[in-house]
């Protein structure tokens, strides 16, 4: 499914009141990561990895992905296609943004 992402500057169109109170701190850059799943492997299995291997993750295709900032869960969402790139549509935001 391809979606029209709307504004692409990474900012919500109508920021909540908390955002306005950040002042200069609002300009700090953070790394936002999307986690689609994970797997626990023995070190020997990691060292034996080879191209073409498939590892099944601990999440079903229909489950939401986790949106993380500094390894902290801040939201959940679903993967979407935005042109020729991936995107994430937020479906749930943790109270306080998870921070």
DRENTOR-761984 format. One record per residue: residue number from 1; x, y, z of N, C-alpha, C, O in turn. Coordinates in Angstrom, 1 decimal, decimal comma, m for minus. Atoms other than C-alpha are relative to their C-alpha. Layout:
N
<NUM <X Y Z> <X Y Z> <X Y Z> <X Y Z>>
...
//
This chain:
99
<1 <0,8 m1,2 0,0> <0,0 0,0 0,0> <0,9 1,2 0,0> <1,8 1,3 0,8>>
<2 <m0,8 m1,2 0,0> <1,4 3,4 m0,9> <m0,9 1,1 0,6> <m2,1 1,2 0,4>>
<3 <0,8 m1,1 m0,6> <0,3 6,4 1,2> <0,6 1,4 m0,3> <1,7 1,5 m0,7>>
<4 <m0,4 m1,3 0,2> <0,4 10,1 0,8> <0,5 0,5 1,4> <m0,4 0,6 2,3>>
<5 <m0,4 m0,3 m1,4> <2,6 11,1 3,8> <m0,3 1,4 0,5> <m0,1 1,7 1,7>>
<6 <0,3 m1,3 m0,5> <1,5 14,7 3,9> <1,3 0,8 0,2> <2,3 0,5 m0,6>>
<7 <m1,3 m0,7 m0,2> <4,2 17,1 5,3> <1,1 m1,0 0,3> <1,0 m1,9 1,0>>
<8 <m1,1 1,0 m0,1> <7,6 15,4 5,0> <1,1 0,6 0,9> <2,2 0,0 0,8>>
<9 <m1,1 m0,6 m0,8> <9,6 17,6 7,4> <0,2 m0,7 1,4> <1,0 m0,2 2,1>>
<10 <m0,2 0,7 m1,3> <9,2 15,2 10,3> <m0,8 0,6 1,2> <m0,7 0,0 2,3>>
<11 <0,7 m0,7 m1,1> <7,1 17,6 12,3> <m1,5 m0,3 m0,1> <m2,0 m0,3 m1,2>>
<12 <1,5 0,1 0,1> <3,4 17,1 13,2> <m0,6 1,3 m0,5> <0,1 2,3 m0,3>>
<13 <0,6 m1,3 0,5> <1,1 19,6 11,5> <m0,5 0,8 1,1> <m0,6 2,1 0,9>>
<14 <0,6 m0,8 m1,1> <m0,4 20,7 14,8> <0,6 m0,6 1,3> <0,0 m1,4 2,0>>
<15 <m0,7 0,6 m1,2> <2,1 20,0 17,6> <m0,7 0,2 1,3> <m1,4 1,3 1,5>>
<16 <0,7 m0,1 m1,3> <0,8 19,3 21,1> <0,7 1,2 0,8> <1,8 1,6 0,5>>
<17 <m0,4 m1,1 m0,9> <1,2 22,0 23,8> <1,4 m0,2 0,6> <2,2 0,7 0,8>>
<18 <m1,3 0,3 m0,6> <4,2 20,2 25,3> <1,2 0,4 m0,9> <2,3 0,8 m0,4>>
<19 <m1,1 m0,3 1,0> <6,3 20,8 22,1> <0,3 1,5 0,1> <1,5 1,8 0,1>>
<20 <m0,2 m1,5 m0,1> <5,9 24,6 22,4> <0,9 0,3 1,2> <1,6 1,3 1,2>>
<21 <m0,8 m0,3 m1,2> <7,4 24,5 25,9> <1,4 m0,5 0,0> <2,2 m0,3 0,9>>
<22 <m1,4 0,5 0,1> <10,6 22,8 24,8> <1,0 1,1 m0,2> <2,2 0,9 0,2>>
<23 <m0,9 m1,1 0,3> <12,1 26,0 23,7> <1,2 m0,5 m0,9> <1,0 m1,2 m1,8>>
<24 <m1,2 0,3 0,8> <15,7 25,6 22,4> <0,3 m1,5 0,0> <0,9 m2,1 m0,9>>
<25 <m0,2 1,5 m0,1> <15,7 21,9 23,5> <m0,7 m0,7 m1,2> <m0,3 m1,8 m1,6>>
<26 <0,8 0,5 1,2> <13,2 21,3 20,6> <0,9 m0,2 m1,2> <0,5 m0,9 m2,1>>
<27 <m0,9 0,1 1,1> <16,1 21,7 18,2> <1,0 m1,2 0,1> <1,8 m1,4 m0,9>>
<28 <m0,9 1,1 m0,2> <18,1 18,7 19,6> <m0,4 m1,1 m0,9> <m1,6 m1,5 m1,0>>
<29 <0,3 1,1 0,8> <18,3 15,9 17,1> <0,1 m1,3 0,8> <1,0 m1,5 1,6>>
<30 <0,0 1,3 m0,6> <17,5 12,3 18,2> <m0,1 m1,0 m1,1> <m0,7 m0,7 m2,2>>
<31 <0,1 1,1 1,0> <17,7 9,0 16,3> <m1,3 m0,8 0,3> <m1,4 m1,3 1,4>>
<32 <1,2 0,8 m0,1> <14,3 7,4 15,7> <0,2 m1,3 m0,7> <0,6 m1,2 m1,9>>
<33 <m0,2 1,3 0,6> <14,5 3,7 15,0> <m1,3 m0,8 0,0> <m2,1 m0,6 1,0>>
<34 <1,2 0,8 0,1> <11,8 1,3 13,9> <0,5 m1,5 0,2> <1,3 m2,0 m0,6>>
<35 <m0,3 1,4 m0,3> <12,0 m2,3 15,3> <m1,1 m0,9 m0,5> <m2,2 m0,8 0,0>>
<36 <1,0 0,9 0,5> <10,2 m4,9 13,3> <0,0 m1,4 0,7> <m0,9 m2,2 0,4>>
<37 <m0,1 1,3 m0,7> <11,2 m7,8 15,5> <1,4 m0,3 0,4> <2,3 0,4 0,1>>
<38 <m1,3 0,4 m0,4> <14,1 m9,6 17,0> <0,1 m1,5 0,1> <m0,8 m2,3 m0,1>>
<39 <m0,3 1,4 m0,2> <15,7 m13,0 17,6> <1,2 m0,1 0,9> <2,1 0,7 0,9>>
<40 <m1,1 0,3 m0,9> <18,0 m14,4 20,2> <0,8 m1,1 m0,6> <0,3 m2,2 m0,9>>
<41 <m0,9 1,0 0,6> <21,0 m16,3 18,8> <1,2 m0,3 0,9> <1,6 0,6 1,6>>
<42 <m1,2 0,3 m0,7> <24,0 m18,0 20,3> <1,1 0,7 m0,8> <1,0 0,8 m2,1>>
<43 <m1,1 m0,6 0,6> <27,3 m16,3 19,5> <0,6 m0,8 m1,2> <0,9 m0,3 m2,2>>
<44 <m0,6 0,9 1,0> <28,5 m19,3 17,5> <m0,9 0,1 m1,3> <m0,4 0,0 m2,4>>
<45 <1,0 m0,1 1,1> <25,3 m19,0 15,3> <0,2 1,4 m0,7> <0,1 1,4 m2,0>>
<46 <m0,2 m1,3 0,6> <26,0 m15,3 14,7> <1,3 0,0 m0,8> <1,3 0,5 m1,9>>
<47 <m1,3 0,1 0,7> <29,6 m16,0 13,7> <m0,1 m0,9 m1,3> <0,7 m0,7 m2,2>>
<48 <0,2 0,9 1,1> <28,4 m18,7 11,3> <m1,0 0,5 m1,0> <m1,3 m0,2 m2,0>>
<49 <0,9 m0,5 0,9> <26,0 m16,4 9,5> <0,6 0,1 m1,4> <1,8 0,4 m1,6>>
<50 <m0,4 m0,1 1,4> <26,1 m16,4 5,7> <m1,1 0,6 m0,8> <m2,2 0,5 m0,5>>
<51 <1,0 m0,6 0,9> <24,4 m14,6 2,9> <m1,0 m1,0 m0,5> <m0,6 m2,2 m0,8>>
<52 <1,1 0,9 0,5> <21,1 m16,1 1,9> <m0,7 m0,7 1,2> <m1,8 m1,2 1,0>>
<53 <0,7 0,6 m1,1> <20,2 m17,4 5,4> <m1,2 0,8 0,4> <m1,2 2,1 0,2>>
<54 <1,2 m0,7 m0,4> <16,8 m16,5 6,7> <m0,2 m0,3 1,5> <m0,1 m1,5 1,9>>
<55 <0,3 0,1 m1,4> <16,1 m15,9 10,4> <m1,4 0,5 0,3> <m1,7 1,6 0,0>>
<56 <1,4 m0,4 m0,3> <12,5 m15,8 11,6> <0,0 0,8 1,3> <0,5 0,4 2,3>>
<57 <0,1 m0,9 m1,1> <11,8 m12,9 13,9> <m1,2 m0,3 0,9> <m2,0 m1,2 0,6>>
<58 <1,0 0,4 m1,0> <9,6 m13,0 17,0> <m1,3 0,8 m0,1> <m2,0 0,9 0,8>>
<59 <1,3 m0,8 0,2> <6,8 m10,9 15,5> <m0,7 m0,4 m1,2> <0,0 m0,7 m2,3>>
<60 <0,8 0,4 1,2> <4,0 m11,7 13,1> <0,0 1,2 m0,9> <0,1 2,4 m0,5>>
<61 <0,1 m1,0 1,0> <3,6 m9,7 9,9> <m1,1 1,0 0,3> <m0,9 2,2 0,0>>
<62 <1,1 m0,9 m0,3> <0,3 m8,2 11,1> <0,1 0,7 1,3> <m0,8 1,5 1,7>>
<63 <m0,2 m0,7 m1,2> <1,7 m7,0 14,4> <0,6 1,4 m0,2> <1,4 1,5 m1,1>>
<64 <m0,7 m1,3 0,2> <2,7 m3,3 14,9> <1,5 m0,1 0,3> <2,0 m0,9 1,0>>
<65 <m1,4 m0,1 m0,2> <6,3 m2,3 14,8> <0,2 1,0 1,2> <m0,7 1,8 1,4>>
<66 <m0,4 m0,9 m1,1> <8,0 m0,5 17,7> <0,7 1,2 m0,5> <1,6 1,1 m1,3>>
<67 <m0,7 m1,2 0,3> <9,1 3,1 17,4> <0,8 0,4 1,2> <0,3 0,6 2,3>>
<68 <m0,9 m0,1 m1,2> <12,2 3,7 19,6> <0,8 1,3 m0,2> <1,2 1,7 m1,3>>
<69 <m1,0 m1,1 m0,1> <14,2 6,8 20,6> <1,0 m0,4 1,1> <0,5 m0,6 2,3>>
<70 <m1,0 0,4 m1,0> <17,4 5,9 22,4> <m0,4 m1,3 0,7> <m0,3 m1,4 2,0>>
<71 <0,5 1,3 m0,5> <16,1 2,3 22,9> <m1,2 0,1 0,9> <m1,5 m0,9 1,6>>
<72 <1,2 m0,1 m0,8> <13,0 3,6 24,6> <m1,2 0,0 m0,9> <m1,2 0,7 m1,9>>
<73 <1,2 0,1 0,8> <9,6 2,7 23,2> <m0,8 1,3 0,2> <m1,2 1,7 1,3>>
<74 <0,7 m1,2 m0,1> <7,8 5,9 22,3> <m1,3 m0,1 m0,8> <m2,3 0,7 m0,5>>
<75 <1,3 0,1 0,8> <5,1 4,7 19,8> <0,0 m1,4 m0,6> <1,0 m2,1 m0,6>>
<76 <0,2 1,2 0,9> <3,8 1,8 17,7> <m0,6 0,4 m1,3> <m1,3 1,4 m1,3>>
<77 <0,6 m0,4 1,3> <2,8 1,8 14,1> <0,1 m1,2 m1,0> <0,4 m2,3 m0,6>>
<78 <0,0 1,0 1,1> <2,6 0,0 10,8> <0,8 0,5 m1,1> <0,9 1,7 m1,4>>
<79 <m0,9 m0,3 1,1> <5,0 m0,1 7,9> <m0,9 0,3 m1,2> <m1,8 m0,4 m1,5>>
<80 <0,7 m0,4 1,2> <3,8 1,7 4,8> <1,0 0,3 m1,1> <2,2 0,5 m0,8>>
<81 <m0,8 m0,4 1,1> <5,2 2,5 1,4> <m0,2 1,4 m0,3> <m1,4 1,8 m0,5>>
<82 <0,1 m1,5 0,4> <5,9 6,2 0,6> <0,9 0,1 m1,2> <2,1 0,4 m1,1>>
<83 <m0,7 m0,1 1,2> <6,9 6,3 m3,0> <0,9 m1,3 m0,1> <0,4 m2,4 0,0>>
<84 <m0,9 1,1 0,0> <10,0 4,1 m3,2> <0,8 m0,2 1,3> <1,8 m0,9 1,4>>
<85 <m0,6 0,1 m1,3> <10,8 4,3 0,5> <m1,0 m0,6 1,0> <m2,2 m0,6 0,7>>
<86 <0,8 0,4 m1,1> <9,5 2,8 3,7> <m0,4 1,1 0,9> <0,3 2,1 1,0>>
<87 <0,5 m1,0 m1,0> <7,5 4,8 6,2> <m0,6 m0,8 1,2> <m0,9 m2,0 1,1>>
<88 <0,8 0,7 m1,1> <5,7 4,1 9,5> <m1,1 1,0 0,3> <m1,0 2,2 0,5>>
<89 <1,2 m0,8 m0,4> <2,2 5,3 10,2> <m0,3 m0,4 1,5> <m0,4 m1,5 1,9>>
<90 <0,2 0,2 m1,5> <1,8 5,8 14,0> <m1,4 m0,4 0,3> <m2,4 0,2 m0,2>>
<91 <1,3 0,4 m0,4> <m1,1 3,9 15,5> <m0,2 0,2 1,5> <m1,3 0,2 2,0>>
<92 <0,1 m0,2 m1,5> <m0,3 4,5 19,2> <1,2 0,7 0,4> <2,4 0,4 0,0>>
<93 <m1,2 m0,8 m0,6> <1,9 7,0 21,0> <m0,1 m0,2 1,5> <m1,2 m0,1 2,1>>
<94 <m0,1 0,3 m1,4> <3,0 6,1 24,5> <m0,3 1,3 0,8> <0,1 2,4 0,3>>
<95 <0,3 m1,2 m0,8> <1,8 8,6 27,3> <1,4 0,7 0,3> <2,4 0,0 0,6>>
<96 <m1,2 m0,7 m0,2> <4,4 11,3 27,6> <1,0 m0,2 m1,1> <2,2 0,2 m1,0>>
<97 <m0,9 0,3 1,1> <5,9 10,2 24,3> <1,0 m1,1 0,4> <1,9 m1,3 m0,4>>
<98 <m0,9 1,1 m0,4> <7,6 7,3 26,2> <1,3 0,5 0,6> <2,1 m0,3 1,0>>
<99 <m1,3 m0,5 m0,5> <10,3 9,6 27,4> <m0,1 0,5 1,5> <0,8 0,9 2,1>>
//
